[in-house]
Amino acid sequence: MMKLPASMITGIFAALAILSGCGDNGGAQLPAIVDQPLPLQGGGQFDPVAAAGAQKGGEYRTWGGPFPKSLNSWLDNWSTSAEINALLFHQLADMHSVEDRPVPDLASSWRAEADGRSFIFEIDPAAVWSDGKPVTAEDVQFYYDTIMNPKNLTVVARSIVDRFERPEILSERSVRIRARERYWKAFWDAASFVAFPKHVWEGQDFNSINFEFPVVNGPYRLREVRRNRYALLERRADWWARNRRYNQNKFNFDYIRYRFMEDRNAALEAFKKGDYDLYAVYTASIWVQQTDFDQIRNNWVVRQTVYNRMPLGFQGIAINMRREKFQDVRVRRALTLLLNRAQLNEKLMFDQYVLLNSYFPDLYPGNVNPAAPSATYDPELARRLLDEAGWRVGPGGIRTREGQALSVSFLTDSADQRHLNVFVEDLKRAGIQASIEQLSKAEVTKRTDAFQFDLYWINTGSGRLKDPEPLFLSTFAHQEASYNLPGVEDAQVDRFLEDLRGEENLGRRNEILKRLDQRLLELQPYILLWQSDRDRVLYWNRFGMPANPFGKYARENAAIVYWWFDRDRAAALDRAQQSNQALPSLPSEIHYNGP
């Protein structure tokens, strides 16, 4: 066991104030964080994405979307919560930023045993919790026990962790993690284990740990949460892994503030006023129609499209097949045929999206599956399918079967309902009672956790290692808080997923994924929507960043790791605003150019 000596643990000094705006902190300036220099660790390499010369300091403020049910991403599988937790807790090993190989994280070394399914991780002897206690193999085992406890709403994480036996403690800092079977992704899943502070959380109800994480081991700690307003993270001056080569020039901001706003248009207006620093534009109409304002014309705000190798997931409307009315595939297919995607793409999204005909679009050139037709708007065929399924038009033009009206309700937390409104009108014309139920993000999560919805729109991510089991495996169809939202239960799908688990060759795995894709297209658990292969961002022109600002595989959240508050740029921006002068322009597009 090794603890950081007290001389290396630096404090927070109030003498220096951060240079960025005060933000939503009641007008008080936040104290700058001053690190006592630590000798750079020998060995290892630098992260090739990070830029030499990055500066520490400042506050970075970003839009966090709607306020979530929980910031505990093991309970609430929400992107902002996951992003925050990744800054608070290390995993055992991480994937290199541009190469498909592991790099140290909580563990400083590892090795695979001869059986090909057991892995021994050596926790870094310098690893300590923020209260000074050592991070131990017991903490990794406690993570496993917590996730596997059926009383905890950790189904999404459990879908991976359950592939392993209980971790075996070999010594205080050494832990063996053995997969129940040999499969291609076993090492990476084992490496994704984190440590939970057993000395703090043991005996607590994990389901009640939502907004307080008093003891962490990552580069940031959660300083403050204001419900429906913001979550403020503070860089840890005593972070034990700060002197690793791979961590140099990263995690530069002293403070990260996530501002929560449900309405993305209101969020844009707040961004224009300078209430936060970066706004990722997920809505094409905003990008095309609402980004010609003075701050951009003066280059105070940078409008940029970034292209890299980010893997693509799918967007779709989950159809809750647990409900009897959706169990006939003809009904699900009819719903798909009644969505006029081409019109929506043209009228509302300015043809900026690819209309999906695949659950794994980036397996195909141009993100289009050449073997599958693209669903087109066809109300006549939809009506025939509904008739065949027994849903016939009755009095008042409403489709009924056995005296029950065919009704669908969209569950959403989004204030932007333009797409759904168009869809609802087309459904009504086909004789379907359609409505939209808008609730807060927290309320929506509670409903989807319990599968209390008809239709629910999601946008999935796709990691560098494709693993669709949590989305489609039958095992998760009825587990509360599962990610199998439509309730897919299909023997062929399960067989493909099993084949995928056992295949170590990437090319053959991709072939299995394509067969799985075909089966999912037949089942239609989702109404597939559209996807974009680029990131559109607006940001205030006060930041330094690497040549590849989002790296090779990440999106705008890479700014939190790799960007920094550039005092010279910030001063130039202040002068330009005070004198109402334009700044030099920056490129409107950036294409990944690296290894």
C-alpha positions in Angstrom: 0.0 0.0 0.0 1.3 3.4 -0.8 -0.3 6.7 0.1 0.5 10.0 -1.4 2.8 11.8 1.1 1.2 14.9 2.6 3.8 17.1 0.9 2.4 16.0 -2.4 -1.2 16.7 -1.5 -1.9 20.2 -2.5 -4.7 22.4 -1.5 -7.1 24.9 -3.0 -5.9 28.4 -2.7 -8.3 31.3 -2.8 -5.6 33.8 -3.8 -6.1 33.2 -7.5 -9.5 33.6 -9.1 -10.5 31.8 -12.2 -10.8 34.0 -15.3 -14.0 32.8 -16.9 -17.4 34.2 -16.1 -19.0 33.7 -12.8 -21.9 31.7 -14.3 -24.6 30.4 -12.1 -22.8 30.5 -8.8 -24.5 33.4 -7.2 -21.9 35.9 -8.4 -19.1 34.5 -6.3 -15.8 33.8 -7.9 -14.5 30.3 -7.6 -11.0 29.9 -6.2 -8.3 28.7 -8.6 -6.9 25.3 -8.0 -3.2 25.2 -7.6 -1.3 21.9 -7.9 2.0 21.3 -6.1 4.3 20.0 -8.8 4.8 16.3 -8.9 7.7 14.6 -10.6 6.6 13.1 -14.0 6.3 9.4 -13.9 8.9 7.5 -15.9 7.8 5.1 -18.5 4.6 5.0 -20.6 3.7 7.3 -23.4 1.9 10.6 -23.8 -1.7 10.6 -25.1 -1.2 11.5 -28.8 -4.5 13.4 -28.9 -3.5 15.8 -26.0 -1.7 19.0 -26.9 1.6 20.0 -25.4 1.3 23.3 -23.6 -2.3 22.9 -22.4 -2.9 25.2 -19.4 -4.7 24.4 -16.2 -7.4 26.7 -14.8 -10.7 28.3 -15.6 -14.2 27.1 -15.7 -15.9 25.2 -18.5 -19.6 25.4 -18.7 -21.7 23.2 -20.9 -25.3 22.3 -21.5 -26.2 19.1 -19.6 -29.6 18.6 -21.2 -32.6 18.1 -18.8 -32.0 17.5 -15.1 -31.8 13.7 -14.7 -33.4 11.3 -12.3 -30.0 10.6 -10.9 -26.4 11.4 -11.5 -25.6 7.9 -10.6 -25.2 6.4 -14.1 -25.2 2.8 -12.7 -28.8 3.6 -11.8 -29.7 6.0 -14.5 -28.2 5.2 -17.9 -28.0 8.8 -19.1 -25.2 10.3 -21.0 -24.5 13.3 -18.8 -24.6 11.2 -15.7 -22.2 8.7 -17.3 -19.9 11.5 -18.3 -19.8 12.9 -14.8 -19.2 9.5 -13.2 -16.3 8.9 -15.6 -14.6 12.0 -14.1 -15.2 10.8 -10.6 -14.2 7.2 -10.8 -11.4 5.3 -12.6 -12.0 2.0 -14.3 -9.3 -0.6 -14.2 -7.9 0.0 -17.6 -8.9 2.2 -20.5 -8.6 1.9 -24.3 -5.9 4.0 -25.9 -7.2 7.1 -27.6 -6.3 6.1 -31.1 -5.1 2.5 -30.9 -7.0 -0.7 -30.0 -5.0 -1.5 -26.9 -5.3 -0.9 -23.2 -3.6 1.8 -21.2 -3.4 2.0 -17.4 -6.2 3.6 -15.4 -6.9 2.4 -11.9 -4.7 -0.6 -12.6 -1.1 -0.1 -13.5 -0.6 -3.5 -15.0 -2.6 -6.7 -15.9 -2.1 -10.1 -17.3 -4.3 -12.8 -18.8 -4.1 -16.4 -17.5 -3.8 -19.5 -19.7 -7.6 -20.2 -19.7 -8.2 -17.0 -21.7 -11.0 -15.9 -19.4 -9.2 -14.9 -16.2 -7.4 -11.6 -15.8 -5.3 -10.4 -12.9 -5.3 -6.6 -12.4 -2.7 -4.9 -10.2 -4.2 -1.7 -8.8 -1.7 1.2 -9.0 0.1 1.4 -5.6 -0.4 5.2 -5.7 -4.2 4.9 -6.1 -6.1 6.5 -3.2 -9.6 7.7 -2.5 -10.1 11.4 -2.0 -10.2 10.8 1.7 -6.8 9.3 1.6 -7.8 5.7 2.0 -6.1 3.2 -0.4 -8.1 1.9 -3.3 -8.1 -1.9 -2.8 -9.1 -5.1 -4.5 -12.0 -5.2 -1.9 -13.3 -2.1 -3.5 -13.4 -3.8 -6.9 -15.1 -6.8 -5.4 -17.6 -4.4 -3.6 -18.4 -2.9 -7.0 -19.3 -6.3 -8.3 -21.4 -7.1 -5.3 -23.3 -3.8 -5.6 -24.1 -4.1 -9.3 -25.1 -7.8 -8.9 -27.4 -7.1 -5.9 -30.9 -7.7 -7.4 -32.3 -5.1 -5.1 -30.4 -2.4 -6.9 -31.6 -0.9 -10.2 -28.4 -1.7 -11.9 -29.7 -3.8 -14.7 -27.8 -2.2 -17.5 -24.4 -2.5 -15.8 -25.4 -6.0 -14.5 -25.8 -7.1 -18.1 -22.0 -6.9 -18.4 -20.9 -7.6 -14.9 -23.0 -10.8 -14.8 -20.7 -12.3 -17.3 -18.1 -12.7 -14.5 -17.7 -14.7 -11.3 -17.3 -12.7 -8.1 -13.8 -11.1 -8.3 -11.2 -13.0 -6.3 -9.0 -10.9 -3.9 -5.4 -12.1 -4.3 -3.8 -9.4 -2.2 -4.7 -5.9 -1.0 -4.0 -4.5 -4.5 -4.4 -7.5 -6.7 -7.6 -8.9 -8.0 -8.5 -11.8 -10.3 -11.6 -11.3 -12.5 -12.8 -14.5 -14.2 -15.4 -14.6 -17.0 -18.0 -17.3 -16.7 -17.1 -18.3 -20.3 -14.4 -17.4 -22.7 -15.6 -14.7 -25.1 -14.0 -12.1 -27.4 -14.6 -9.0 -25.2 -13.9 -10.6 -21.8 -10.8 -8.6 -21.1 -12.3 -5.3 -22.1 -15.4 -6.0 -19.9 -13.2 -6.9 -17.0 -11.1 -3.8 -17.5 -14.3 -1.7 -17.4 -14.8 -2.6 -13.7 -14.5 0.3 -11.3 -13.9 0.4 -7.6 -16.6 1.6 -5.2 -15.6 3.0 -1.8 -16.6 0.1 0.4 -15.6 1.9 3.6 -18.1 4.6 2.7 -21.0 2.9 0.9 -21.2 -0.5 2.6 -24.6 -0.8 4.3 -26.1 2.1 2.4 -29.1 1.7 0.0 -27.3 2.1 -3.4 -30.6 3.1 -5.0 -30.6 6.2 -2.8 -27.1 7.4 -3.9 -28.1 9.8 -6.6 -26.5 13.2 -6.1 -23.8 12.8 -3.5 -20.4 11.2 -4.1 -18.3 12.3 -1.1 -15.4 10.0 -1.8 -14.0 9.5 -5.3 -10.8 8.5 -7.0 -10.9 10.3 -10.3 -9.6 13.7 -11.5 -12.7 15.6 -10.3 -15.1 15.6 -7.4 -18.7 16.7 -7.3 -18.7 20.1 -5.5 -22.3 21.1 -5.8 -25.6 20.1 -7.3 -28.6 22.5 -7.7 -31.7 20.6 -8.8 -32.8 21.7 -12.3 -30.0 24.2 -12.4 -26.5 22.8 -12.5 -23.9 20.3 -11.3 -20.5 21.7 -10.5 -17.4 19.6 -10.6 -14.1 20.7 -9.1 -10.6 19.5 -10.3 -8.8 17.6 -7.6 -5.5 19.1 -6.6 -4.6 15.8 -4.9 -5.5 13.5 -7.8 -3.1 10.5 -7.5 -2.8 9.8 -11.2 -2.0 13.4 -12.2 1.7 12.8 -12.9 1.3 9.9 -15.3 2.6 10.6 -18.8 -0.7 9.6 -20.4 -2.6 12.1 -18.3 -0.4 15.1 -19.1 -2.1 18.1 -20.8 -5.6 16.6 -20.0 -8.3 17.4 -17.4 -7.3 21.0 -17.6 -10.3 22.9 -16.3 -10.5 23.8 -12.7 -14.2 23.6 -12.8 -16.8 22.0 -15.0 -20.4 23.2 -14.8 -23.2 21.3 -16.4 -26.2 23.6 -16.8 -29.5 21.8 -17.0 -32.3 23.0 -19.3 -34.9 20.9 -20.8 -35.7 23.1 -23.8 -32.8 23.1 -26.4 -34.0 26.4 -27.9 -33.9 28.0 -24.5 -30.5 26.5 -24.0 -29.3 28.1 -27.2 -30.5 31.5 -26.0 -28.7 31.0 -22.7 -25.5 30.1 -24.7 -25.8 33.3 -26.8 -25.9 35.3 -23.6 -22.7 33.7 -22.5 -24.2 31.5 -19.8 -22.1 28.6 -20.9 -19.3 27.9 -23.3 -20.2 25.1 -25.7 -23.4 24.1 -27.3 -23.6 21.0 -29.4 -26.3 21.3 -32.1 -28.3 18.2 -32.3 -31.1 19.8 -34.3 -30.6 20.6 -37.9 -33.1 23.4 -38.0 -31.2 25.2 -35.2 -28.0 24.7 -37.1 -29.4 26.0 -40.4 -31.8 28.7 -39.2 -30.6 29.9 -35.8 -26.8 30.2 -36.1 -26.5 33.4 -38.0 -26.2 35.8 -35.1 -23.9 38.6 -34.3 -21.6 36.6 -32.0 -20.9 34.2 -34.8 -20.5 36.9 -37.5 -17.9 38.6 -35.2 -16.2 35.2 -34.6 -16.7 35.6 -30.9 -18.6 32.3 -31.2 -17.1 29.6 -33.4 -19.5 27.7 -35.6 -17.8 24.4 -36.6 -18.5 21.0 -38.0 -16.1 18.2 -36.8 -15.7 14.9 -38.7 -13.8 12.0 -37.1 -14.1 8.3 -36.8 -16.8 8.3 -34.1 -18.8 5.0 -34.2 -22.4 5.5 -34.9 -25.4 4.1 -33.1 -29.0 4.4 -34.2 -31.9 6.6 -33.5 -35.3 5.0 -33.2 -38.7 5.0 -31.6 -38.9 2.0 -29.3 -42.2 0.1 -29.7 -43.2 -1.5 -26.4 -43.9 -5.1 -27.5 -44.9 -6.1 -24.0 -48.2 -4.5 -24.8 -50.6 -6.8 -26.6 -51.5 -4.3 -29.3 -47.9 -4.1 -30.5 -47.2 -7.9 -30.6 -48.3 -8.3 -34.2 -45.4 -7.3 -36.5 -47.9 -6.0 -39.0 -48.9 -3.3 -36.5 -45.3 -2.4 -35.9 -44.6 -2.3 -39.6 -47.6 -0.1 -40.2 -46.4 2.4 -37.7 -43.1 2.5 -39.6 -44.8 3.0 -42.9 -46.8 5.9 -41.5 -43.7 7.9 -40.5 -42.8 10.2 -43.4 -39.1 10.3 -42.8 -38.2 11.8 -46.2 -40.5 14.7 -45.7 -39.3 15.3 -42.1 -35.6 15.2 -43.3 -36.4 17.7 -46.1 -38.7 20.1 -44.3 -37.4 20.0 -40.7 -33.8 18.7 -41.0 -32.7 20.2 -44.3 -31.5 16.8 -45.6 -28.7 16.7 -43.2 -29.3 13.2 -42.0 -29.0 9.7 -43.4 -32.3 7.8 -43.2 -31.5 4.6 -41.3 -32.1 1.1 -42.6 -29.8 -0.5 -40.1 -29.2 -0.8 -36.4 -25.4 -0.8 -37.0 -25.1 1.9 -39.7 -21.3 2.3 -39.6 -20.9 -1.3 -40.8 -21.8 -0.2 -44.2 -20.4 2.3 -46.7 -22.2 5.6 -46.3 -24.0 4.2 -43.3 -26.6 2.5 -45.5 -27.3 -1.2 -45.5 -27.2 -2.2 -49.3 -29.1 -5.4 -48.6 -32.1 -3.8 -46.9 -34.8 -1.5 -48.4 -35.2 1.9 -46.7 -38.7 2.2 -45.2 -40.7 4.8 -47.2 -43.9 6.5 -46.3 -46.8 4.3 -47.6 -50.1 4.9 -45.8 -52.0 2.6 -48.2 -49.8 -0.4 -47.4 -50.0 0.6 -43.7 -53.8 0.6 -43.8 -53.9 -2.9 -45.4 -51.5 -4.3 -42.8 -53.7 -2.9 -40.0 -56.8 -4.3 -41.6 -55.1 -7.7 -41.9 -54.1 -7.5 -38.2 -57.8 -7.0 -37.3 -57.7 -3.3 -36.6 -60.5 -2.1 -38.9 -61.9 1.4 -39.2 -65.1 1.8 -37.1 -67.4 4.6 -36.1 -65.7 8.0 -36.1 -62.9 6.7 -38.3 -61.1 5.1 -35.4 -59.6 1.6 -35.8 -60.9 -0.9 -33.3 -60.5 -4.6 -32.6 -62.8 -6.5 -30.3 -64.3 -3.2 -29.1 -60.9 -1.6 -28.2 -59.6 1.4 -30.1 -56.0 1.3 -31.5 -54.2 4.1 -29.6 -50.6 5.0 -29.3 -48.9 7.5 -27.0 -45.4 9.0 -27.3 -43.6 9.5 -24.1 -41.0 12.3 -24.2 -39.2 14.9 -22.1 -38.4 17.1 -25.1 -40.1 20.4 -25.7 -39.3 20.1 -29.4 -42.2 18.0 -30.7 -42.3 19.1 -34.3 -41.4 15.6 -35.7 -43.9 13.8 -33.4 -46.6 16.3 -34.3 -46.3 15.4 -38.0 -46.3 11.7 -37.1 -49.3 12.0 -34.9 -51.4 13.6 -37.6 -50.4 10.9 -40.1 -51.4 8.2 -37.5 -54.7 9.9 -36.9 -55.4 10.0 -40.7 -54.9 6.2 -40.6 -57.5 5.8 -37.9 -55.1 5.5 -34.9 -55.7 7.5 -31.8 -52.3 9.2 -31.2 -51.1 11.5 -28.5 -47.9 12.9 -26.9 -47.2 12.8 -23.2 -44.5 15.3 -22.2 -42.9 14.9 -18.8 -39.7 15.8 -17.1 -36.6 13.8 -17.8 -36.7 12.3 -14.3 -40.4 11.3 -14.7 -39.7 9.8 -18.1 -36.8 7.7 -16.7 -39.1 6.3 -14.0 -41.6 5.4 -16.6 -39.2 3.8 -19.0 -37.5 1.9 -16.1 -40.8 0.3 -15.5 -41.7 -0.1 -19.2 -44.8 2.1 -18.8 -44.9 3.6 -22.3 -46.2 2.8 -25.8 -43.5 4.6 -27.9 -40.3 6.2 -26.8 -37.6 7.9 -28.9 -34.0 7.1 -28.1 -30.6 7.9 -29.6 -28.1 5.1 -28.9 -24.4 5.3 -28.9 -22.0 2.8 -30.3 -18.6 2.1 -28.8 -15.5 1.0 -30.5 -16.4 -2.5 -29.4 -19.9 -3.3 -30.5 -21.8 -5.2 -27.9 -25.6 -5.1 -28.5 -26.6 -7.6 -25.9 -28.1 -5.1 -23.4 -30.3 -3.7 -26.2 -31.7 -6.9 -27.5 -31.1 -10.0 -25.4 -34.2 -11.8 -24.2 -32.8 -12.0 -20.6 -33.3 -8.3 -20.2 -36.8 -8.0 -21.7 -38.5 -7.9 -18.3 -35.8 -6.7 -15.9 -36.7 -3.3 -14.5 -34.5 -0.5 -15.8 -33.2 -2.7 -18.6 -31.9 -1.1 -21.8 -34.0 -3.6 -23.8 -36.8 -1.1 -24.1 -39.0 -2.7 -26.7 -38.8 -6.1 -24.9 -37.1 -8.0 -27.7 -37.5 -11.8 -27.0 -36.5 -13.8 -30.0 -34.6 -17.1 -30.3 -32.8 -16.1 -33.5 -31.6 -12.8 -32.0 -30.4 -14.6 -28.9 -28.5 -17.1 -31.0 -26.8 -14.4 -33.0 -25.8 -12.7 -29.8 -24.4 -15.9 -28.4 -22.5 -16.5 -31.7 -21.1 -12.9 -31.4 -19.9 -13.5 -27.9 -17.8 -16.5 -28.9 -16.3 -15.0 -32.1 -12.9 -13.4 -31.7 -12.3 -12.4 -35.3 -13.5 -8.9 -36.0 -14.5 -9.6 -39.6 -16.6 -12.6 -38.6 -18.2 -10.6 -35.8 -19.2 -7.9 -38.2 -20.8 -10.6 -40.4 -22.8 -11.9 -37.4 -23.8 -8.3 -36.7 -25.1 -8.0 -40.2 -27.2 -11.1 -39.8 -28.5 -9.8 -36.5 -29.3 -6.6 -38.2 -31.4 -8.4 -40.8 -33.4 -10.2 -38.1 -34.0 -7.0 -36.2 -35.3 -5.3 -39.4 -37.7 -8.2 -39.7 -38.9 -7.9 -36.1 -39.1 -4.1 -36.2 -38.8 -3.4 -32.4 -38.0 0.2 -33.3 -39.2 2.6 -35.9 -35.8 3.5 -37.3 -35.2 7.2 -37.7 -32.0 8.9 -38.9 -28.4 9.6 -38.0 -25.6 12.1 -38.5 -21.9 11.3 -39.2 -20.6 14.7 -37.9 -20.6 16.9 -34.8 -22.0 20.4 -35.1 -20.8 22.7 -32.3 -20.9 26.3 -31.3 -18.3 27.5 -28.7 -17.1 30.8 -27.3 -13.7 31.7 -28.8 -11.7 31.5 -25.6 -10.3 28.0 -25.7 -7.2 26.2 -26.7 -7.5 22.7 -28.1 -5.6 20.0 -29.9 -5.3 19.8 -33.7 -8.0 17.1 -33.6 -10.3 18.8 -31.1 -12.5 15.7 -30.4 -9.8 13.1 -30.9 -10.4 10.2 -33.2 -13.4 8.5 -31.7 -15.1 11.0 -29.3 -17.7 13.7 -29.6 -17.9 17.2 -28.1 -17.5 15.8 -24.6 -13.8 15.4 -25.4 -13.5 19.1 -24.8 -13.8 18.3 -21.1 -10.6 16.2 -21.3 -8.5 17.9 -23.9 -9.4 21.6 -24.1 -8.2 24.4 -21.9 -9.0 27.9 -21.0 -6.7 30.1 -23.1 -6.1 33.3 -21.2 -4.8 35.1 -24.3 -7.8 34.1 -26.4 -10.1 35.1 -23.6 -8.5 38.5 -23.3 -8.8 39.0 -27.0 -12.4 38.0 -26.9 -13.1 40.5 -24.1 -11.4 43.3 -26.0 -13.3 42.5 -29.2 -16.6 42.5 -27.3 -15.8 45.8 -25.5 -14.9 47.4 -28.8 -17.5 45.6 -30.9 -14.7 44.3 -33.2 -14.6 41.0 -35.0 -12.0 38.4 -34.3 -10.1 36.5 -37.0 -12.1 33.6 -38.3 -11.5 29.9 -37.6 -12.1 27.0 -40.0 -15.8 26.1 -40.3 -14.9 22.4 -40.8 -12.3 20.2 -39.2 -11.6 16.7 -40.4 -9.7 14.2 -38.3 -6.0 14.1 -39.4 -4.1 11.7 -37.3 -3.1 8.1 -36.7 
